[in-house]
Amino acid sequence: MQFFWLYIDDLVGKGLDLFTILELVGLVSVTTFTTALPLALLFSSIMTFGNLGESFELVAIKAAGIPLIRFMRPLFIFALFLAGVAFLFSNNIIPVSQMKLTNLKYDIIVAKPAIDLKEGVFYDKIDGYVIKLGKKESNDSVIHNIVIFEKRFALQDNYIIAESGIMRVSPDKKFLEFILHDGWRYQERGVRSTTNTEFTRLYFKEYKKVFDLKSFQVNKGNDNIYDPKMLSVRQLNKAIDSISNMDSFFVKRFTQEVAPYLHFMHYKDSMALFNSHPINSVTNIRQIIPDSMANSVGESASFQFNSIKNNVKILGDIYNETKSSVAIHSIEWHRKFTLSIACLVLFLIGAPLGSIIRKGGLGTPMVTAIIFFVFFFLLNNFGEKFARSGQWNVYMGMWLSTFILVPIGIFLTYKAMRDSQLFNQEFYYRLLHPIKVTLRKYFKK
């Protein structure tokens, strides 16, 4: 539902066949399997134990001398089996499904390019161009009021305007073709250093503009798409190891791009010579630099400092990107395990909770399951966002929900083993009734 809420405008009314829609639904459903399975376990465990409690079967089991932990053991083993299935699913099937889903979305864009080109919106996904369409016909091929900017990084961008046209994809699906009618092409030629430029305005009755679609970097059947979500645990281990071991890269880049500007580094091994022959301290640089050379020395020093600053900034950006890449890969690595462990954690919450509530059916169990799952889902999202932004350690962020929910599950199991009155309304009424009577007497006085 979340996927279709985001992409409903791009899919409805675009002429997609039923098979493509069903394939898209299937791939999206597969990618949400490991998130839906913990919720299913939580809901089913609450409903099952709630039914047993409501029909007093749990009372009979406990009266026979069988503790709740022993009764939960077979179901816990089954939940453990489902957790293993969830891990195998997320490690082997979901990466392939993510890749096929990405390919399918690309095929939809290529087969129907108007899906991505919306009316009145500047589209910049094709390298070197920005396109704006004033209006599209229902067939997604006939277009009106077209504006195309060609980014040339020269004096100014060239641009084309046309009254109408036809948009289509070449038979090999490598190019997007615009057949434009009744328009103008504007272009300026020249050099930035001079004002002697040439401005050309060309009118055309029909003009064919071809765009290369290779900038999407995805082709049907191409399995070389790189995305951490499409990697298994083994592949993620290799990727994290490769990205993390980049110390030698930064040392080499620093030596090549920063060290040449720091000439004193060539004499860093000669400090013993300076220590053995002390020199007088200099309080003003004008004492050792003649006035005739002061300006040139200052300009040279300023240039070198700016060069060092820019090079260090570039290295810092590369380092931050590398650090972010390591965090993203680590998040996906931990996700393979956290969603599987969540099956066990939510079962440990649902089973004792159902025996305490003692309500079967769909009403109370569903409400309770949704409340706990929303709490679990929010903890997962908060932890992942903190880990992705670098504010928290990845391990802490991805396992936040487990660290919080495991003690809750242990507490609920402890209460269920002792026939807790945790959700009994009469228990709270009897507990608060003396306080209520005392308050009434106090206010009457």
Secondary structure, DSSP 8 states (H G I E B T S, - for coil): -HHHHHHHHHHTTS---HHHHHHHHHHHHHHTHHHHHHHHHHHHHHHHHHHHHHTTHHHHHHHTT--HHHHHHHHHHHHHHHHHHHHHIIIIIHHHHHHHHHHHHHHHHHHSGGGT--BT--B--STTEEEEEEEE-TTSSEEEEEEEEE--SSSS-EEEEEEEEEEEE-TTSSEEEEEEEEEEEEEEE--TT-S--EEEEEEEEEEEEEEEGGGG---TT------GGG--HHHHHHHHHHHH--HHHHHHHHHHHTGGG-GGGGGGGGHHHHHHS-----S-GGGTS-HHHHHHHHHHHHHHHHHHHHHHHHHHHHHHHHHHHHHHHHHHHHHHHHHHHHHHHHHHHHHHHHHHH---SSHHHHHHHHHHHHHHHHHHHHHHHHHHHTSS-HHHHHTHHHHHHHHHHHHHHHHHHTT--TT-HHHHHHHHHHHHHHHHHHHH-
